[in-house]
Amino acid sequence: MSGEWTGLVFAVGRSNRSFPEFLELLQAHGMRLVIDLRRFPHCLCHPCCDRDHRSSALVAHGLANW
């Protein structure tokens, strides 16, 4: 990741959004890095929110994931 730290942190809940909607929300606001703070980053109801799937999908769309 390049650029300077702006000091801004956004909290984004996925809620009932599909992954494409979630990705569009991130891109619309210029997000470049996603940090998953969930204690258990897995979701049986929404497999697209599973840490492994989401991480590779975000990277494929040019977003860093931690």
Summary of the structure (lengths in Angstrom):
residues: 66
radius of gyration: 11.9
end to end distance: 12.0
largest distance: 37.1
contacts: 116
relative contact order: 0.21
helix: 35%
strand: 6%
